[in-house]
Amino acid sequence: MEYKEVKLTLPKPPSLNKIYAGKHWAVRKKYKDDYKKECKKELAKIDRFTTERINFSISYHSRLDIDNGILVSKFLADTLVEEGYIEDDRPKYYDYVDICFDKELPKNTYVVVIKCFGYKKEE
């Protein structure tokens, strides 16, 4: 199936350890809301679209462990659903993510390539 790639550059997410180290739910919600604002800012820079299904490839350069990149995936996927880019983030709509370290990127940068299957640019 053909797809279109959409590339976003996002900042370093909060650390999983920091979020879940006995933090109150309101603190965790603030971290999530703040990061989703960053996702929305990046999405505002590109043409509005809808898509039937997505996959993510995430490259990053930060001191965080590689598994912290899953927060980029989680928060971006939630944003895409909330903003109407995709119907849902269940496996029917989002079934693959890969995350890799890339020392060639600027520090504290996360680059997400979204593979959009059934991409439709909104007019």
N, C-alpha and C positions, 0 to 999 in steps of 0.2 A: 504494500500500500504506500502511495506517495505521501510525503509530508513536507511541511515548511518549517524551517528552523527560525526561532525567535531567540535573540540573545539579550540577556540582561546582566548588568553588572551591579552587584549588591555589596553592602558592607559586611563585615564580620558579624555573625550572629552572637547572641549571648551564649555563654558556655552552658552546656547541659548541667554540669556540676554546680554552677552558680545558681541556676534556676531551681534545681530540685534539692538543694542542700537545706532542707527545712524551711524554705521560703513560704510565706503566706500566699494563698491563691491570688490575692490582689496584686502582689508583687510580680508573680509569674504572668498574670494577665497584662500588666503594664509592659513587661519585656516583649510579649507577643504583639501587643497593639503597636508599640513603637517600631518593631521590625516590619510589621505589615504596612505601616506608613511608608517605609523605605521601598517596599515592593510596589506600592501604588505610585510613588514618584517615578520609579523606573518604567512602569507600564505606561504612564502618561506621556513618555517620550516617544512611543512607537504608535503605529496605526492600531486602532481598536479592532479586535477580531473576536470570533468565536471559533471553537474547535470541538471535534467529537471526542478526541482522545489525545493524551499527552504522555511524554516521557521526558525525564530530566537527565542531563549530563552536567554535573557540577565540578568545576575546577576551582581550586582555592590556594591562597598563600596566606597563612596565618599560623600563629603558634598553637592554635587549638588542635586537639586530636581530630583525626579524620571523621570520627562518628558525630562530632558536633555539627558537621555539614547537614545532618538529617534535619536540623532545625530550619535551615534554609529551605529544604524541600517541604517540610510541613507548613511553614508560614507562607511560602509562596503558593503552594497548592490551595491552602485555605483562602488566600486572597483571590486567586483565579476563580474559585467557586463563588465567593461572596460578591465579586464584581461582575459575574455573569459571563466570563470568558469560556467556562466549561460547566457542564451540568453538575458534576459531583467529582469527588476525588477517590471514590471507591475503585477497586481494581478494574472494573469495566471501563473506566475513563482514564485511569492513571495506574499503569502497571509496571513501571520500571524506573529506577534511578541509579546512576552511578556517580561516585564521588572520588576525585583524585587530587592529590597535592600537585601543585605546579609552581616551582620556585621562580619561574620566569614572570609570573604575574606580580603586580605591585603588592606590597605587604597589606594585609587585612582586606584583601579583595576576594570576592566570590563571583565567578562568572557562571551563569546558568544558561545552557542552551536547551530551550524547550522545543522538542520535536512535536509539532502540531499535526495530527492526522485529521483530515477533514477540515482544514483551515478555511475560514471564510472571513475576508476583510469586511468590516462594517463600513457602510457609506454614510 
